[in-house]
């Protein structure tokens, strides 16, 4: 008796899990290309034979940067954190 109820509840849970709507949206090609270009600009790839060239960021920082770019539809704010907000020169 208990095993039959367990089978029914497991079957119902399986059907509900399979029938759940999927709400994930795909990234468009334009957004992916824009974010890839921004990523290459922010974290330049390493060059063979040139130890000075290459990215200073970690893999996690790259993923976070790309995710932020995709979230913002290909637009990222690359302004340095220590840069002044107004462009006027101080006297």
Buried (B, 14 or more C-beta within 10 A) or exposed (E): EEEEEEEEEEEEEEEEEEEEEEEEEEEEEEBBEBBEEBBEEBBEEEEEEEEEEEBEBEEEEBEEBBEBBBEEEBEBEEEEEEEEEEEEEEE
